[in-house]
Structure formats: structure tokens, C-alpha cells
Amino acid sequence: MKPAERRRARQFAVQAVYQWQITKGPVGQIIEQFSVDQDFSKTDVPYFKELLAGVVSRIETIDEKLSPYLSRKIGDVDMVDIAILRLAMFELSYRTDVPHKVVLNEAIELAKDFATDESYKFVNGVLDKALRSLKLRGE
């Protein structure tokens, strides 16, 4: 696994989660569409699939974990921002092999790439609060 391939997997996963949030379409169909429409060379494709499927299959749990750290309801958060936050919370909760620092940094970079100019600050603040709380609880 190369870091650049994981980064591309996360970039595609944020886009796919965003699409799922809008369409609620089947994950398999979204994966198929991405495999046709996107250049997956130099991408950790299994990780992309795991991220998308993991976020969608655990959406309620992920949202419950995120909610205490948001200043507003999940439905009121920008759709790109919440896609990034859901992806990051999935990694923090279910991919314990990925260091927290990497998850936080990658989420900030995704916000800079895909969201509004100030979104990275929001994403950083939410995930920083979540990480501090998770560490205090020993998770």
C-alpha cells in the first residue's frame, strides 16, 4: 500500500459517499459507475470499496458518533463536509490500523480539495473534538 494510492481511494470515496447521500443508490451500482467513469490506476481500489461500503452500512452509528461534536444537526451540515466527516469517523472507528493523525490530516486535505474555503477548519474542529473525547474514553 502506497500513501498516494490510499489518498486517491479516499478522494474517490468522498465523491462516492456524496453521491450516495444524494441518490441513496445501491453501493454496488455506485462502485460500478466509478469503475467505468474514473481512472483507478494508482488507486487502492479495495480500500475505496471498503470505505464506501463501510460508511453506508454503518451510517447510523457513524452519525451517532459525530453528532455530539457538531454545532448543528447533521442534516444542516454541508453535504461535502458531512461526507468527509463520515469517511473520517469510519476510519477512526473501524480502521484502527490507520493512525488518528493520518485520518485527521487526510480529512483536512479532502476538505481543502472538495469543499468550501473554510470547510477544512470546520472539519478539523469537529474531528479534533471527537479525537480528544475518544482518547479520554480509551477508544
N, C-alpha and C positions, 0 to 999 in steps of 0.2 A: 504494500500500500504506500503510495506516494502522497504527500500532503496536497499537492496540486490536484491530484485525482479526487481526493476527498472534498476539496473545496468546490470543484466543478459539480460533484454529486450534490453538495448542499445547495449550490446555486440552482440546479435543476429541481431539487426537492422543494425549495421555497416557491418556485414558479408552479410546480405541480400541486402543492398544498393550496396555494392561492386559487388555482383553477378548481380544485375540489371544493373549496369554500364557496365558490360561486355556483358551480354546476351540481354539486353533490353526486357527480357521476361515479361509476364503478372505478375503483383503483386500477384494475387490470386494463380498462379502456384508456385511462389517462397514461399509464405506462406505455401501452402500445402506441398511442399518439405521439408521445415524446420520443419513442424509439424511431419513429418514422420522420418526425419533424426536426429533431435535434441531432447534432453531431456528438455522439457519445464516445468518440475516440478521446483518449486521455481522461476518462471519467471512470470512477469506481461505481460501475453500474449496479452491482449488488447492494452497495451502500445506499445509492439513490432509492432503489426499490424498498429497502428496509426502512429508510426514513419516511417515505411517503406512506407505506402501508402501516408503519408503526404509529405515526401521528393520527391517521384516520381511524385505526382500530382502537386507539386509546384516547380519543378526543375528549370524552367527558372527564376522565381522570386528569388529563393534561390541563384542561380548562379549570378544574377544581384547584389544581396546584398553582396555577397562575393567578387566579382571581384575587387572593389576598394582597398581591403586590401591585395590582393595577389601581389607578386612581379613578377609574370608571368601569362600567360594565364591559364585558368582552365584546358585546355587540356594538359598542360605541367606539371601539379601537379601530384605527385604520386597518383595512384588510391585509395590506402588505406587512404592516407591523405585527399583526397577530399571527400571520403565517410564520414569520421569523421567530417570534416568541414561542409558538407551539413547537416548532422544529427544535429550538434550543432546549426547551423543557423536556422534550422527548429524549434528547441526548443526555441531559443531566440526570434524568430519572432511570433510563433503561440502557444506556451505553456507558457503564461505569469504567470501561477501558479508555474512554476519551477524557483527558484531563479537563477539569472545570475551566481552567484558564483558556484552553483551546476553544471550548464551546462558547465562552463569553466573547473572545476575540473574533471568532468566526461570525457570530451573530451581529456584532457591531459592523464588521465588514460587509455582511449581507445587507444591513440597513443602509449603509453608505452607497452600495451598488444599486439597490432596488427601490428604496423608499425616499421620503422627502428629506430635505437638507438637515432637519433637526431630529429625524427619527432615531438616528444612532444614539442620541443622548437619552431618549425615552427607553429604548431597548436596553441600553447599558444600565440605566437606573432600576428598571424592573428586575433584570437578571441579577444585578448586584444585591438587591434586597433579598431575592429568592435564595441566592447562594449563601448569604450570611445566615439566613433563617435555617436553611438545610444543614449547614455546618453546626449550628447550635443544637439542632435536634439529632445530630450524629448520622444524618443520611448521606 
